[in-house]
Amino acid sequence: MDDITLALRFGAALGLGVLLGLERERIKGPEKGFAGVRTIGLIALAGAMSAYFEQVIGLPWLGLAVFVAVASLVTVSYAVTAARGDVGITTEVTALIAFLLGSLCLRGYVPLAASLAVATALVLALKQWLHHLAQRIEGADVEATLQFAIVTLIILPLVPDQNFGPEPLDVLNPYKVWLMVVLISGLNFASYILVKMVGPEHGIGVTGLLGGLVSSTAVTLGFAQRSRMQPAQSGALALGILLAWSVMFVRVIIMVAIISRPTAARLGVVMGALALASLAMCWALWRRRKATETATVPAGDNPFELRQAIQFGLLFGVVTMVARAAQVYLGDAGLYLAGAVAGLTDVDAIALSMANLGASTPASIAPAAATIVIAAGSNTLVKAGIVAFTGAAELRRLILMATGVLLAVGGVLLVLQ
């Protein structure tokens, strides 16, 4: 390599080491711990130098030997600091990571080393947040996640990857069904962790946003019931409900895009417009009344609970079979009917089913996207019905007006497509 490239790689190694050292010194202080910004920077530079000498001298074991030497120094330093009562080992591990990052830089993997350095610095900087999150995670959550991981990583590869059922209804593939369970459980788990992380009680607007990630139906029901006890808060509660609905529209687009981008692109026009229309009405409600009231959004059950995951898998299988039968015997109209019925209880199952249909049959992308929109409209009608039967008069008026606008927007765009 030329001198400029060599200098840049050494500079990158030193810079990434200094980055990690700055974070450690910020936490520990300049006089505490065995390594700060200078030491960790030099250790990263040592990693780059050992990799360089490996290439120049032709000794493939030299880098490993230097790493062992550095690790020995780190071990001795830890023994000394531990004797003084500081048993934390984070700084020592960071120093070893810095050495490896320096070696990566010299070998030409600068983007990878930079990404790993930023990720490491982020983990270090989020110390308080991570400890706070660990306190909120219960033992049952860890157990459920491990059970789910065992089923997914050990048992899933043994599940037959073939379709079952009489032709032309042979659409049930146990392997793909569980992959859909993994996808939806993963998305829901991210929402679950987010709610655990930020805590349960927030302003009504934030509650609506977080609740939309967990369950927009639960938010709708909870706020509708609350409006009976606090009719004066109907405007703020309507804002929270519409925010939850907006999140649901966007969430469906993301979920479908993971499986079939062409279907998501087709779907995104209508669902994106619905989200924008819903957000516009949220803005109007916010302008009318800047609410400061608080509400609670529960995290719900851990979506990695096997019982919950299996229930969704069964629901997905049934919806997939029904949708396929409706398409075969009734054409696209049957598909739309299946979407309307499935949307009465759950949008996720029919959305994933249609995403798979669009991915496997490009000619079905348009009806698949339309079916998802119909399911979302059906689900919105159900939630509007919940408000109509359980909400205060003012909340009913606001939500039914908003529902009319959303259905009109969705209907017009479906026809135009």
C-alpha beads as a LAMMPS data file, in Angstrom:
LAMMPS data file: protein, C-alpha beads

417 atoms
416 bonds

1 atom types
1 bond types

-500.0 500.0 xlo xhi
-500.0 500.0 ylo yhi
-500.0 500.0 zlo zhi

Masses

1 110.0

Atoms # bond

1 1 1 0.000 0.000 0.000
2 1 1 1.157 3.579 -0.599
3 1 1 2.303 5.883 2.184
4 1 1 -0.911 7.971 2.216
5 1 1 -3.143 4.894 2.593
6 1 1 -0.856 3.571 5.330
7 1 1 -0.969 6.884 7.196
8 1 1 -4.761 7.060 6.924
9 1 1 -5.137 3.564 8.328
10 1 1 -2.817 4.303 11.252
11 1 1 -4.677 7.559 11.817
12 1 1 -8.027 5.768 11.784
13 1 1 -6.753 3.255 14.347
14 1 1 -5.508 6.005 16.647
15 1 1 -8.693 8.036 16.201
16 1 1 -11.002 5.151 17.044
17 1 1 -8.896 4.317 20.100
18 1 1 -9.066 7.929 21.254
19 1 1 -12.846 7.888 20.752
20 1 1 -13.212 4.941 23.100
21 1 1 -10.674 6.416 25.506
22 1 1 -12.575 9.704 25.700
23 1 1 -15.738 7.878 26.687
24 1 1 -13.925 5.844 29.351
25 1 1 -12.155 8.894 30.809
26 1 1 -15.432 10.799 30.842
27 1 1 -16.917 8.100 33.059
28 1 1 -13.908 7.130 35.171
29 1 1 -12.080 10.430 35.386
30 1 1 -8.421 11.028 34.477
31 1 1 -7.022 9.584 37.711
32 1 1 -9.206 6.497 38.039
33 1 1 -8.940 3.152 36.281
34 1 1 -5.962 1.774 34.426
35 1 1 -6.645 3.381 31.021
36 1 1 -7.958 6.664 29.703
37 1 1 -7.904 8.506 26.425
38 1 1 -4.124 8.272 25.907
39 1 1 -3.667 4.646 26.939
40 1 1 -6.572 3.242 24.949
41 1 1 -5.539 5.314 21.937
42 1 1 -2.030 3.889 22.128
43 1 1 -3.349 0.343 22.538
44 1 1 -5.357 0.778 19.314
45 1 1 -2.205 2.078 17.629
46 1 1 -0.318 -0.969 18.934
47 1 1 -2.917 -3.187 17.296
48 1 1 -2.335 -1.450 13.975
49 1 1 1.452 -1.658 14.342
50 1 1 1.371 -5.378 15.134
51 1 1 -0.756 -5.997 12.018
52 1 1 1.664 -3.903 9.958
53 1 1 4.727 -5.802 11.184
54 1 1 2.903 -9.065 10.479
55 1 1 2.667 -8.063 6.830
56 1 1 6.157 -6.560 6.521
57 1 1 8.106 -9.251 8.392
58 1 1 5.845 -12.106 7.357
59 1 1 5.205 -13.482 10.852
60 1 1 1.494 -14.437 11.012
61 1 1 1.686 -15.097 14.769
62 1 1 3.094 -11.685 15.707
63 1 1 -0.294 -9.987 16.082
64 1 1 -1.534 -12.752 18.361
65 1 1 1.640 -12.548 20.457
66 1 1 1.266 -8.779 20.920
67 1 1 -2.397 -9.204 21.773
68 1 1 -1.516 -11.771 24.448
69 1 1 1.071 -9.353 25.846
70 1 1 -1.449 -6.506 25.976
71 1 1 -4.048 -8.818 27.531
72 1 1 -1.494 -9.800 30.207
73 1 1 -0.909 -6.140 31.063
74 1 1 -4.645 -5.580 31.222
75 1 1 -5.037 -8.588 33.517
76 1 1 -2.326 -7.345 35.893
77 1 1 -3.900 -3.898 35.918
78 1 1 -7.300 -5.371 36.714
79 1 1 -5.841 -7.364 39.604
80 1 1 -4.393 -4.145 41.058
81 1 1 -7.579 -2.105 40.665
82 1 1 -9.724 -4.968 41.952
83 1 1 -7.575 -5.099 45.088
84 1 1 -8.534 -1.466 45.670
85 1 1 -12.212 -2.381 45.492
86 1 1 -12.960 -1.478 41.855
87 1 1 -14.102 -4.790 40.395
88 1 1 -15.537 -3.411 37.164
89 1 1 -13.863 -4.773 34.043
90 1 1 -15.491 -2.603 31.352
91 1 1 -12.441 -0.405 30.762
92 1 1 -10.170 -3.421 30.453
93 1 1 -12.443 -5.050 27.875
94 1 1 -12.630 -1.742 25.992
95 1 1 -8.836 -1.655 25.794
96 1 1 -8.732 -5.120 24.228
97 1 1 -11.438 -4.115 21.753
98 1 1 -9.381 -1.041 20.850
99 1 1 -6.394 -3.281 20.019
100 1 1 -8.524 -5.406 17.693
101 1 1 -10.030 -2.320 16.047
102 1 1 -6.538 -1.003 15.339
103 1 1 -5.633 -4.303 13.706
104 1 1 -8.770 -4.170 11.542
105 1 1 -7.937 -0.647 10.386
106 1 1 -4.449 -1.587 9.227
107 1 1 -5.802 -4.594 7.332
108 1 1 -8.120 -2.315 5.354
109 1 1 -11.389 -2.870 7.216
110 1 1 -11.701 0.758 8.311
111 1 1 -15.508 1.072 7.760
112 1 1 -16.101 -2.124 9.759
113 1 1 -13.767 -0.961 12.536
114 1 1 -15.477 2.446 12.644
115 1 1 -18.909 0.841 12.886
116 1 1 -17.770 -1.451 15.685
117 1 1 -16.110 1.457 17.522
118 1 1 -19.286 3.554 17.356
119 1 1 -21.370 0.605 18.530
120 1 1 -18.943 0.009 21.410
121 1 1 -18.963 3.690 22.391
122 1 1 -22.744 3.693 22.281
123 1 1 -22.975 0.709 24.620
124 1 1 -20.516 2.384 26.983
125 1 1 -22.307 5.738 26.888
126 1 1 -25.698 4.141 27.560
127 1 1 -24.571 2.634 30.850
128 1 1 -27.275 4.207 33.003
129 1 1 -29.977 3.574 30.432
130 1 1 -29.017 -0.093 30.044
131 1 1 -28.928 -0.626 33.804
132 1 1 -32.323 1.061 34.052
133 1 1 -33.672 -1.222 31.321
134 1 1 -32.214 -4.318 33.011
135 1 1 -34.072 -3.404 36.195
136 1 1 -37.341 -3.185 34.274
137 1 1 -36.877 -6.532 32.520
138 1 1 -38.287 -9.321 34.635
139 1 1 -36.982 -12.837 34.990
140 1 1 -40.021 -14.149 33.138
141 1 1 -39.075 -11.970 30.139
142 1 1 -35.613 -13.527 29.941
143 1 1 -37.058 -17.031 30.286
144 1 1 -39.661 -16.413 27.572
145 1 1 -37.045 -14.975 25.215
146 1 1 -34.739 -17.959 25.739
147 1 1 -37.585 -20.410 25.080
148 1 1 -38.472 -18.568 21.897
149 1 1 -34.812 -18.547 20.805
150 1 1 -34.552 -22.304 21.395
151 1 1 -37.645 -22.997 19.313
152 1 1 -36.507 -20.646 16.544
153 1 1 -32.804 -21.492 16.318
154 1 1 -32.821 -25.198 17.202
155 1 1 -36.254 -26.564 16.308
156 1 1 -37.093 -24.352 13.288
157 1 1 -34.356 -25.823 11.043
158 1 1 -35.944 -29.250 11.620
159 1 1 -39.421 -28.107 10.536
160 1 1 -40.306 -29.232 6.979
161 1 1 -39.947 -26.450 4.424
162 1 1 -42.708 -27.636 2.113
163 1 1 -46.311 -26.807 1.422
164 1 1 -49.166 -28.886 2.787
165 1 1 -52.855 -28.997 1.890
166 1 1 -54.960 -30.116 -1.073
167 1 1 -54.274 -28.374 -4.351
168 1 1 -54.834 -25.547 -5.096
169 1 1 -54.956 -24.758 -1.365
170 1 1 -51.485 -26.118 -0.612
171 1 1 -50.234 -22.887 0.963
172 1 1 -49.450 -24.010 4.509
173 1 1 -45.690 -24.195 4.940
174 1 1 -44.753 -24.806 8.612
175 1 1 -41.295 -23.305 8.128
176 1 1 -42.603 -20.101 6.549
177 1 1 -45.424 -19.849 9.067
178 1 1 -42.938 -19.828 11.928
179 1 1 -40.736 -17.334 10.084
180 1 1 -43.754 -15.008 10.065
181 1 1 -44.161 -15.632 13.783
182 1 1 -40.495 -14.695 14.279
183 1 1 -40.981 -11.504 12.270
184 1 1 -44.080 -10.272 14.068
185 1 1 -42.745 -11.329 17.458
186 1 1 -39.501 -9.478 16.794
187 1 1 -41.324 -6.286 15.813
188 1 1 -43.613 -6.544 18.814
189 1 1 -40.678 -7.281 21.108
190 1 1 -38.985 -4.077 19.976
191 1 1 -42.141 -2.197 20.961
192 1 1 -42.316 -4.116 24.233
193 1 1 -38.731 -3.160 25.112
194 1 1 -39.379 0.468 24.139
195 1 1 -42.337 0.713 26.510
196 1 1 -40.344 -0.998 29.255
197 1 1 -37.491 1.391 28.624
198 1 1 -39.389 4.673 28.808
199 1 1 -41.793 3.590 31.536
200 1 1 -45.589 3.340 31.580
201 1 1 -46.837 6.867 32.299
202 1 1 -46.529 9.754 29.841
203 1 1 -48.529 12.534 28.271
204 1 1 -51.532 11.400 26.296
205 1 1 -49.801 12.125 22.962
206 1 1 -46.736 10.026 23.770
207 1 1 -48.993 7.327 25.196
208 1 1 -50.836 7.218 21.880
209 1 1 -47.585 6.863 19.939
210 1 1 -46.215 4.110 22.179
211 1 1 -49.596 2.417 22.442
212 1 1 -49.864 2.304 18.667
213 1 1 -46.726 0.187 18.599
214 1 1 -48.179 -2.231 21.137
215 1 1 -51.904 -2.230 20.282
216 1 1 -53.903 0.634 18.773
217 1 1 -57.083 -1.250 19.714
218 1 1 -56.084 -1.323 23.384
219 1 1 -55.340 2.417 23.289
220 1 1 -58.720 3.092 21.683
221 1 1 -60.596 1.056 24.274
222 1 1 -58.668 2.496 27.216
223 1 1 -59.086 6.116 26.140
224 1 1 -62.742 5.608 25.257
225 1 1 -63.453 4.252 28.732
226 1 1 -61.502 7.109 30.286
227 1 1 -63.562 9.674 28.364
228 1 1 -66.673 8.467 30.221
229 1 1 -65.046 9.499 33.501
230 1 1 -63.391 12.650 32.113
231 1 1 -65.573 14.033 29.297
232 1 1 -63.684 17.338 29.368
233 1 1 -60.550 15.512 28.175
234 1 1 -62.211 14.121 25.052
235 1 1 -60.135 16.302 22.709
236 1 1 -56.858 15.146 24.235
237 1 1 -58.000 11.533 24.263
238 1 1 -59.043 11.756 20.596
239 1 1 -55.534 13.048 19.835
240 1 1 -54.010 10.026 21.561
241 1 1 -56.280 7.603 19.711
242 1 1 -55.509 9.106 16.304
243 1 1 -51.781 9.031 17.021
244 1 1 -52.074 5.315 17.808
245 1 1 -53.916 4.782 14.521
246 1 1 -51.221 6.722 12.630
247 1 1 -48.526 4.462 14.073
248 1 1 -50.532 1.397 13.045
249 1 1 -50.667 2.566 9.406
250 1 1 -46.904 3.127 9.289
251 1 1 -46.200 -0.114 11.155
252 1 1 -48.084 -2.144 8.536
253 1 1 -46.030 -0.585 5.727
254 1 1 -42.761 -1.466 7.471
255 1 1 -43.928 -4.995 8.224
256 1 1 -44.925 -5.643 4.600
257 1 1 -41.722 -4.050 3.263
258 1 1 -39.620 -6.619 5.139
259 1 1 -41.233 -9.382 3.067
260 1 1 -42.178 -7.727 -0.235
261 1 1 -40.917 -4.281 -1.190
262 1 1 -43.041 -4.073 -4.373
263 1 1 -46.167 -4.788 -2.319
264 1 1 -45.093 -2.233 0.280
265 1 1 -44.475 0.363 -2.449
266 1 1 -47.987 -0.177 -3.784
267 1 1 -49.448 -0.239 -0.294
268 1 1 -47.449 2.773 0.870
269 1 1 -49.362 5.204 -1.345
270 1 1 -52.690 4.543 0.379
271 1 1 -51.452 3.712 3.877
272 1 1 -49.043 6.645 3.801
273 1 1 -51.893 8.948 2.846
274 1 1 -53.990 7.533 5.694
275 1 1 -51.142 8.148 8.139
276 1 1 -50.708 11.722 6.882
277 1 1 -54.450 12.383 7.082
278 1 1 -54.542 11.009 10.610
279 1 1 -51.522 13.104 11.626
280 1 1 -53.105 16.209 10.093
281 1 1 -56.172 15.701 12.282
282 1 1 -53.862 15.150 15.263
283 1 1 -52.206 18.481 14.518
284 1 1 -55.606 20.192 14.373
285 1 1 -56.569 18.693 17.744
286 1 1 -53.216 19.651 19.232
287 1 1 -53.599 23.225 18.004
288 1 1 -57.016 23.384 19.556
289 1 1 -55.873 22.037 22.886
290 1 1 -52.281 21.409 23.933
291 1 1 -52.914 18.605 26.380
292 1 1 -50.623 17.957 29.324
293 1 1 -52.698 15.171 30.897
294 1 1 -50.966 11.864 31.477
295 1 1 -51.973 8.316 30.732
296 1 1 -50.504 4.856 31.138
297 1 1 -49.533 2.512 28.336
298 1 1 -48.951 -1.078 29.498
299 1 1 -46.213 -3.086 27.824
300 1 1 -48.521 -6.103 27.662
301 1 1 -47.289 -9.683 27.582
302 1 1 -43.842 -10.528 26.278
303 1 1 -44.447 -11.311 22.571
304 1 1 -41.808 -14.048 22.821
305 1 1 -44.101 -16.055 25.104
306 1 1 -44.501 -19.373 23.299
307 1 1 -48.247 -19.467 23.923
308 1 1 -48.727 -16.067 22.323
309 1 1 -46.384 -16.893 19.433
310 1 1 -48.137 -20.192 18.720
311 1 1 -51.528 -18.472 18.779
312 1 1 -50.371 -15.996 16.172
313 1 1 -48.905 -18.819 14.081
314 1 1 -52.235 -20.638 14.096
315 1 1 -54.083 -17.432 13.245
316 1 1 -51.678 -16.708 10.406
317 1 1 -52.126 -20.238 9.045
318 1 1 -55.919 -19.989 9.131
319 1 1 -55.939 -16.542 7.530
320 1 1 -53.540 -17.692 4.802
321 1 1 -55.704 -20.729 4.008
322 1 1 -58.951 -18.718 4.014
323 1 1 -57.452 -15.988 1.834
324 1 1 -56.152 -18.555 -0.641
325 1 1 -59.527 -20.314 -0.804
326 1 1 -61.317 -16.995 -1.285
327 1 1 -58.979 -16.044 -4.123
328 1 1 -59.279 -19.422 -5.856
329 1 1 -63.053 -19.705 -5.698
330 1 1 -64.138 -16.056 -5.680
331 1 1 -61.245 -14.246 -7.359
332 1 1 -59.981 -10.889 -6.152
333 1 1 -63.401 -10.084 -4.689
334 1 1 -63.013 -13.075 -2.374
335 1 1 -59.598 -11.821 -1.373
336 1 1 -61.071 -8.451 -0.452
337 1 1 -63.806 -10.152 1.546
338 1 1 -61.229 -12.188 3.442
339 1 1 -59.325 -8.997 4.212
340 1 1 -62.429 -7.273 5.522
341 1 1 -63.270 -10.203 7.793
342 1 1 -59.691 -10.744 9.013
343 1 1 -59.317 -7.039 9.769
344 1 1 -62.135 -7.220 12.279
345 1 1 -59.794 -8.919 14.731
346 1 1 -56.199 -8.479 13.561
347 1 1 -54.375 -6.679 10.739
348 1 1 -50.964 -8.318 11.178
349 1 1 -51.946 -11.815 10.041
350 1 1 -53.674 -10.742 6.821
351 1 1 -50.941 -8.167 6.098
352 1 1 -48.210 -10.798 6.339
353 1 1 -50.265 -13.263 4.325
354 1 1 -50.761 -10.723 1.531
355 1 1 -47.100 -9.720 1.655
356 1 1 -46.142 -13.348 1.051
357 1 1 -48.670 -13.530 -1.775
358 1 1 -47.173 -10.440 -3.401
359 1 1 -43.649 -11.816 -2.971
360 1 1 -44.493 -15.185 -4.544
361 1 1 -46.902 -13.952 -7.240
362 1 1 -45.988 -10.534 -8.711
363 1 1 -49.295 -10.432 -10.617
364 1 1 -51.125 -10.415 -7.257
365 1 1 -49.318 -7.369 -5.835
366 1 1 -52.170 -4.955 -6.585
367 1 1 -54.992 -7.064 -5.085
368 1 1 -52.748 -8.020 -2.140
369 1 1 -52.072 -4.354 -1.333
370 1 1 -55.768 -3.514 -1.723
371 1 1 -56.679 -6.367 0.623
372 1 1 -54.369 -4.987 3.308
373 1 1 -55.926 -1.531 2.946
374 1 1 -59.400 -3.041 3.264
375 1 1 -58.298 -4.952 6.369
376 1 1 -56.913 -1.742 7.891
377 1 1 -60.186 0.020 7.073
378 1 1 -62.184 -2.799 8.634
379 1 1 -60.010 -2.649 11.741
380 1 1 -60.453 1.127 11.922
381 1 1 -64.229 0.676 11.757
382 1 1 -64.080 -1.769 14.660
383 1 1 -62.110 0.724 16.744
384 1 1 -64.535 3.490 15.821
385 1 1 -67.347 1.190 16.969
386 1 1 -65.572 0.719 20.289
387 1 1 -65.533 4.482 20.755
388 1 1 -69.157 4.793 19.669
389 1 1 -70.320 2.290 22.273
390 1 1 -67.985 3.105 25.166
391 1 1 -66.816 6.707 24.696
392 1 1 -68.193 10.072 25.778
393 1 1 -70.321 12.064 23.344
394 1 1 -67.562 14.521 22.364
395 1 1 -65.042 11.725 21.815
396 1 1 -67.606 9.864 19.698
397 1 1 -68.137 12.935 17.546
398 1 1 -64.418 13.530 16.981
399 1 1 -63.468 9.920 16.287
400 1 1 -66.430 9.195 14.015
401 1 1 -65.616 12.317 11.993
402 1 1 -61.977 11.226 11.771
403 1 1 -63.024 7.702 10.765
404 1 1 -65.196 9.112 7.986
405 1 1 -62.263 11.147 6.670
406 1 1 -59.888 8.171 6.784
407 1 1 -62.324 5.822 5.051
408 1 1 -63.016 8.438 2.387
409 1 1 -59.299 8.975 1.745
410 1 1 -58.616 5.241 1.621
411 1 1 -61.606 4.537 -0.606
412 1 1 -60.770 7.258 -3.122
413 1 1 -57.130 6.219 -3.396
414 1 1 -58.088 2.550 -3.787
415 1 1 -60.373 3.428 -6.688
416 1 1 -57.756 5.660 -8.307
417 1 1 -55.136 2.906 -8.077

Bonds

1 1 1 2
2 1 2 3
3 1 3 4
4 1 4 5
5 1 5 6
6 1 6 7
7 1 7 8
8 1 8 9
9 1 9 10
10 1 10 11
11 1 11 12
12 1 12 13
13 1 13 14
14 1 14 15
15 1 15 16
16 1 16 17
17 1 17 18
18 1 18 19
19 1 19 20
20 1 20 21
21 1 21 22
22 1 22 23
23 1 23 24
24 1 24 25
25 1 25 26
26 1 26 27
27 1 27 28
28 1 28 29
29 1 29 30
30 1 30 31
31 1 31 32
32 1 32 33
33 1 33 34
34 1 34 35
35 1 35 36
36 1 36 37
37 1 37 38
38 1 38 39
39 1 39 40
40 1 40 41
41 1 41 42
42 1 42 43
43 1 43 44
44 1 44 45
45 1 45 46
46 1 46 47
47 1 47 48
48 1 48 49
49 1 49 50
50 1 50 51
51 1 51 52
52 1 52 53
53 1 53 54
54 1 54 55
55 1 55 56
56 1 56 57
57 1 57 58
58 1 58 59
59 1 59 60
60 1 60 61
61 1 61 62
62 1 62 63
63 1 63 64
64 1 64 65
65 1 65 66
66 1 66 67
67 1 67 68
68 1 68 69
69 1 69 70
70 1 70 71
71 1 71 72
72 1 72 73
73 1 73 74
74 1 74 75
75 1 75 76
76 1 76 77
77 1 77 78
78 1 78 79
79 1 79 80
80 1 80 81
81 1 81 82
82 1 82 83
83 1 83 84
84 1 84 85
85 1 85 86
86 1 86 87
87 1 87 88
88 1 88 89
89 1 89 90
90 1 90 91
91 1 91 92
92 1 92 93
93 1 93 94
94 1 94 95
95 1 95 96
96 1 96 97
97 1 97 98
98 1 98 99
99 1 99 100
100 1 100 101
101 1 101 102
102 1 102 103
103 1 103 104
104 1 104 105
105 1 105 106
106 1 106 107
107 1 107 108
108 1 108 109
109 1 109 110
110 1 110 111
111 1 111 112
112 1 112 113
113 1 113 114
114 1 114 115
115 1 115 116
116 1 116 117
117 1 117 118
118 1 118 119
119 1 119 120
120 1 120 121
121 1 121 122
122 1 122 123
123 1 123 124
124 1 124 125
125 1 125 126
126 1 126 127
127 1 127 128
128 1 128 129
129 1 129 130
130 1 130 131
131 1 131 132
132 1 132 133
133 1 133 134
134 1 134 135
135 1 135 136
136 1 136 137
137 1 137 138
138 1 138 139
139 1 139 140
140 1 140 141
141 1 141 142
142 1 142 143
143 1 143 144
144 1 144 145
145 1 145 146
146 1 146 147
147 1 147 148
148 1 148 149
149 1 149 150
150 1 150 151
151 1 151 152
152 1 152 153
153 1 153 154
154 1 154 155
155 1 155 156
156 1 156 157
157 1 157 158
158 1 158 159
159 1 159 160
160 1 160 161
161 1 161 162
162 1 162 163
163 1 163 164
164 1 164 165
165 1 165 166
166 1 166 167
167 1 167 168
168 1 168 169
169 1 169 170
170 1 170 171
171 1 171 172
172 1 172 173
173 1 173 174
174 1 174 175
175 1 175 176
176 1 176 177
177 1 177 178
178 1 178 179
179 1 179 180
180 1 180 181
181 1 181 182
182 1 182 183
183 1 183 184
184 1 184 185
185 1 185 186
186 1 186 187
187 1 187 188
188 1 188 189
189 1 189 190
190 1 190 191
191 1 191 192
192 1 192 193
193 1 193 194
194 1 194 195
195 1 195 196
196 1 196 197
197 1 197 198
198 1 198 199
199 1 199 200
200 1 200 201
201 1 201 202
202 1 202 203
203 1 203 204
204 1 204 205
205 1 205 206
206 1 206 207
207 1 207 208
208 1 208 209
209 1 209 210
210 1 210 211
211 1 211 212
212 1 212 213
213 1 213 214
214 1 214 215
215 1 215 216
216 1 216 217
217 1 217 218
218 1 218 219
219 1 219 220
220 1 220 221
221 1 221 222
222 1 222 223
223 1 223 224
224 1 224 225
225 1 225 226
226 1 226 227
227 1 227 228
228 1 228 229
229 1 229 230
230 1 230 231
231 1 231 232
232 1 232 233
233 1 233 234
234 1 234 235
235 1 235 236
236 1 236 237
237 1 237 238
238 1 238 239
239 1 239 240
240 1 240 241
241 1 241 242
242 1 242 243
243 1 243 244
244 1 244 245
245 1 245 246
246 1 246 247
247 1 247 248
248 1 248 249
249 1 249 250
250 1 250 251
251 1 251 252
252 1 252 253
253 1 253 254
254 1 254 255
255 1 255 256
256 1 256 257
257 1 257 258
258 1 258 259
259 1 259 260
260 1 260 261
261 1 261 262
262 1 262 263
263 1 263 264
264 1 264 265
265 1 265 266
266 1 266 267
267 1 267 268
268 1 268 269
269 1 269 270
270 1 270 271
271 1 271 272
272 1 272 273
273 1 273 274
274 1 274 275
275 1 275 276
276 1 276 277
277 1 277 278
278 1 278 279
279 1 279 280
280 1 280 281
281 1 281 282
282 1 282 283
283 1 283 284
284 1 284 285
285 1 285 286
286 1 286 287
287 1 287 288
288 1 288 289
289 1 289 290
290 1 290 291
291 1 291 292
292 1 292 293
293 1 293 294
294 1 294 295
295 1 295 296
296 1 296 297
297 1 297 298
298 1 298 299
299 1 299 300
300 1 300 301
301 1 301 302
302 1 302 303
303 1 303 304
304 1 304 305
305 1 305 306
306 1 306 307
307 1 307 308
308 1 308 309
309 1 309 310
310 1 310 311
311 1 311 312
312 1 312 313
313 1 313 314
314 1 314 315
315 1 315 316
316 1 316 317
317 1 317 318
318 1 318 319
319 1 319 320
320 1 320 321
321 1 321 322
322 1 322 323
323 1 323 324
324 1 324 325
325 1 325 326
326 1 326 327
327 1 327 328
328 1 328 329
329 1 329 330
330 1 330 331
331 1 331 332
332 1 332 333
333 1 333 334
334 1 334 335
335 1 335 336
336 1 336 337
337 1 337 338
338 1 338 339
339 1 339 340
340 1 340 341
341 1 341 342
342 1 342 343
343 1 343 344
344 1 344 345
345 1 345 346
346 1 346 347
347 1 347 348
348 1 348 349
349 1 349 350
350 1 350 351
351 1 351 352
352 1 352 353
353 1 353 354
354 1 354 355
355 1 355 356
356 1 356 357
357 1 357 358
358 1 358 359
359 1 359 360
360 1 360 361
361 1 361 362
362 1 362 363
363 1 363 364
364 1 364 365
365 1 365 366
366 1 366 367
367 1 367 368
368 1 368 369
369 1 369 370
370 1 370 371
371 1 371 372
372 1 372 373
373 1 373 374
374 1 374 375
375 1 375 376
376 1 376 377
377 1 377 378
378 1 378 379
379 1 379 380
380 1 380 381
381 1 381 382
382 1 382 383
383 1 383 384
384 1 384 385
385 1 385 386
386 1 386 387
387 1 387 388
388 1 388 389
389 1 389 390
390 1 390 391
391 1 391 392
392 1 392 393
393 1 393 394
394 1 394 395
395 1 395 396
396 1 396 397
397 1 397 398
398 1 398 399
399 1 399 400
400 1 400 401
401 1 401 402
402 1 402 403
403 1 403 404
404 1 404 405
405 1 405 406
406 1 406 407
407 1 407 408
408 1 408 409
409 1 409 410
410 1 410 411
411 1 411 412
412 1 412 413
413 1 413 414
414 1 414 415
415 1 415 416
416 1 416 417
